Amino acid sequence: MAFLTSPTKNQDPWFESVSPIERTAIEADVIRNDPASISSEPKASRNRPCDACRKRKSRCVVNEGAAKCVLCEFRSHDCTFLENTLPRKRKSLHCEDEPDRSLNTNVRRRLSERSGQSTDQTVEDYAQLKGPSLLKRTLGLQRRRYGLHIGHSGHIEPVWARFNCGPVTPGLPQGASFRRVSDSDVFVLHPDQGTELYEDEVDDLDAIEDLVAPHGRALINLYFRIVHPSFPILHKKVYLEKYERTHREFSPVLLAAVYILATDYWSYSLELSASAAPDVKSLEILAWKCLNCAIYRPKLSTVEAGLLLLQRSNQRSWPLTAQMVAVGQDLGLHRDCTGWDIPGWEKGLRKRLAWALFMQDKWCSLMQGRPSHIFKADWSVQPLVEQDFPENFADENEEEGSTEVEKGRTLYTSMVALTEILSDILISLYSGRTEEDLVRQYPNETTQILMQAKPLQIRLKEWYAKLPQCLSIERIKLRKLSSSGYLHLAYWATETTLHRCIVRTLPTCSDSDLVRICQHAATARLDSAMDFVRSLRPEHWESFWYFASEFNFGLIGLFETLFSTTLFSDKDITASMSRLDQYLWTLKMAKKNAGFLERSISMIDLAVASSKQLTYQTKHTPNGHGEDAPDQRTEQREVLPEPIIYPNQDYFNIQSPPHEQSISALQPASYQDLADYAFFDAELSVEQ
């Protein structure tokens, strides 16, 4: 006997907008006019989901001529139809059950006919939208078109382009046109159609949505509660406006990227925590596939998605960062958009996105030891101001486990300012030409580096002294997560980067007094950085951490290992390795709440193993300020110190503990030019 199943709210998000009375009438209309919808004949194997998709309750999509469905192809599974389908019980019209796809499609079509709208068709041109919309005059998030910035030295003369802006422009490919946004900036708008795998976009969007159904909206809410306030590279209202109409308005990779990051906080949603999490691996496979296609029709959403995917650890971070910088330049993100003829919200979005790209490039450059892709001479983006952030105090989410919006805005702008200092450190102290010049021109490398480091150290101290009180590590709102940890960690990583290149020169420095000054300064920073890590609370560990954090945690331990190779007395070496062991123990204990710390620990272990091979050679270098001592570092790591987790102490107090102040080699000695290094004093004077 034939029976009917009905798609429900819990199984199809589309039905959330359909009233029960109207749904009943339309479904009845479908049954009367389309008997095939309730056919009692068993489906052929290719008309029903494969075994794997049926278990996942996912839509089984098979491309024409393909032997496997899309998801089985991605997962490298056999696409089989061996298992028998379970017999369905006869149910009333409104009983919840698996939605029949043919009925679902017909119901949508009938509803579309009654309302005069098509639910299967997305908006073709935002300019033609009826009613208010933020997207009507957008440049970087258009439907069916993408815009490429015309460079002043390229094959198109921008002067001519300024006078040929219109729907039809001679000399351009069919469907392309110019759009002038200022006296000096013009874009070429191209149609999406005809680009790489454009025809697969709808199928990709449906596959992504099916993987998370029926939790798509809950995941989006979770993302904007926890991730977005601390990393505001999307426009919340624009994103929600599009999703309210249909998920098919998005770039597939951006939709997937938001879902992927939100799943990291699955347990922080009462609605989601009672359900099984989606298959994140399948989402990632689809996301990377879609990103590789999206770069052929680049939009702001392409850069947004790439930056979000880069927040998760992967081995492709440097090539992908270079790719995102190139896409950003295609979109004109390196230009000052203040006077452009585009909506005000898009100007703010472009600035936030541009600085996010800047930070990605600089921190990834530090992590990978590679030259930066972004140069000051090509960068005209203005500093961020309060008006560039659309959300404010009124948008705070009071649900337990959320992140503060106002605090996140301040955190983001502070991180941008810190990254500018890091950029100058990399240029001044780590560029290939700088290193060659120091070796070739200056016999006393340490002194010269100190002089180059002086203005940078002063800027770091000033940055920290001006840090708003709301970003203090102790400021945590009740039952709220706090991402301020990644900002403070980035500060100590920047301090460490500055002192790392100084410490490297100490084995060849012949001035023993200067060596002691540098060692004392390095010790003070190591003590402070490690005290900071011990002061972190679960509200920090569970929150959003910037992608560079796993490296920054490891960098502190790496610096301690490097520093230990410049010491010569047994007492100094013992204190250094004890400090490192205690730091490793802290990371191991915190790893339960922050899984990315596993990679930080591996980074430190590698540094320790490498330093052991160099210990004997380094300690016996005749540089005039040390004595030979047997290598005891290999024995120091056998016993870990007693754990110290989240102590109640002021980590801004950077005075060395009493037991370490007694280390003779680290006591600052008299130095005839000591005043020249006052900026370098271990007393950082950054207490708040």
C-alpha positions, 0 to 999 in steps of 0.5 A: 500500500502506498504511504506518504511521508512529510518533510518536517522542520527538524529535517528540512530547514525550508519548512520552518517558513511554511505554516502547518495549514498551508503545508497540509493544503499544498501537500494534498494538492501535490498528492492529487496532481502528482501520484508519482509522489506517493508511488508504492513501487520500490525505487531503483538503486540509483533513485534511493540513497546509497548505504553510506548516505542513508546511514548519515541521512545525507542527500545522495548526489550522483554526477552524470556519468559518475560511478559513485556519489559525491560524498563517497567519492570524497571519502574514498568509500565504496558506493553500495546499495547492498543493505535493505531499506527498513519498512516504513510504518503508515503515518499521518500527514504530519508525522515526522519521518525521512523526507521524500525528495520528490515530494519535497521538490513538488511541495516547494514548487507548489508553494512557489506558484502560490506565492509568486516566488521561486524558492529554488532560484537565488537572487541574481542581482542584489540591485533588483532586490525588493525592500531594504537590503545591505547588499544592493550596492555591494562591490565585493559580494555581488551575485553572479559577478566578481570584480578585479581591481585594475592596477596602474601598470597592467594591460588595461589603462585605468585612465581610459577605464574611468571614462568607459564605465557602463553595462556594455564596454568595447574591448572587454570580454562578453558580459564584462564591464567597468565599475569606477569607485573613485577617481583613481580606482576602477574594477572590471566586473566579470560574470561567474558563469564559465569559470572553473566548476561554476556549474557545481556550486549549487550541488556543493552548497546543498551537500554542505548544508546536508552534512550539517542539517538540521543544525545549520542555523544553530551552528551559525549562531554559535559561530557569531557567539564565540568566534566572530567577536574575537575575529570579526572578518565577516559582516554578521547582518549581511551573512544572516540576511543571505541565510534567511533567504537561502543557503544557496546565496553563499560561496560554498567555501565560506558556508563550509568554513563557518560550519567547520569553526563552529563545530569546535564549540559544539558543546557550548550550544544547548541545542547542539550538545544533545545531538551528534556532531556532523562529519567535519572531515567531509566538510573540510574536504568539500571546503578545500575543493570549493576554495580551489574553484573560488579563486577563479571568481574571487570575492570578499567571501573567498578571502574570508573563507581562506582566512577562516580555514587557516585558523585550523592547523594545516600543512598548507598554511604558507602557500594558502597565505600567499594565495589569499594575499594575491586574491586580496590584491585582485579585490583591491584590499591593499588600497585605501577604500575610504573615498570609494563609492560603495556602501559604508558597511563594505568599507568597514568590512574591507578594512577589517578583512585587509588587516586580517590578511596583513596579520595572516601574512606577518605571523605566518612569515614569522612561523615559516621563516619566509619573506613577507608578501605584503610591503609598506610601499604597496599598503595604503589601508587606513587604521581601523576605527570604531565605525569600522565595526558594525556590532556594539554593546547592544549586540552582546549575547548573554548566553553562557559561554559567549564572547564579549563583542565590545572587548573583541573589537578592542582586542582585534585593533590591538592585535593589528597594532602589535602585528605592525611592530612585529612586521618591522622587527622581521624587516629590521632584524630577520631579513636576508639583507639585514643578516648579510649586512651585519656579518659583512660590515659590523665586527661586533654584531651584538652591539649593532643588533641592540642599536637596531632593536632599541626603537622596536623595544621602546615601541613594544613597551609603549604598546603594552603600557597603552593596552586598555584595562578591559584586555587585562588577563584577569578581566573575565566576565562571569560565565563568559569566554575570553580570547584576550589570552591570544593577544597577550601571548602574541605580545610575549611572542613578539618580545621573544622574537626581538630577543631571539636574534640578540641571544643568537649573537652571544656566543661570538660576543667578546664583551662579557659585561654586555653578554650578562646584560643580554642574558639578564634581559632574556631571563626576565622575559622568559620568566614573565612569559611563562608566568603568563601561561601559568596564569591562564584560566579555563575561560581562556583555554576554551575560547578562540585562539588565533592560528599563530598561538600554537607556534607562539606557545612553542616559541617560548620554549624554543627560546628557552632552549636557545638561551640555555646554549649560551650559558656555561655554569652548571647552576645557570644551565640547571635553572634554565632547564628546570624552568623549561620542564615546568613550562612543558608540564603546564602545557601538558596539563592545559592540553586537555582544554586546548588540543592544539598545544600538542603541536606546541609541545612537539615543537619544543621537544624538537628544539631540545633534541636539536640543542643537545647535539650542539651543547658540547660545541657551543660550550667550548667556543673560546669567546672569553666569557665562560668556562668549560663545564660538563654537559648536565642538560641531558640529565635534567629532563628525567624528573618533571617539577611539581605542576603549577596550574593557574596560580594566583599571582600577578604575571606582570611582575617580571622580577626574577624569583629569588632562587634565580636572582642568585645566579651569578652569570645573570647579574648585570655587571657595571658597563661603561656605556650602560646608559645606552642600553637603558631601553633594554633594562629587564625592568620592562615597566609595563605593569598596568 
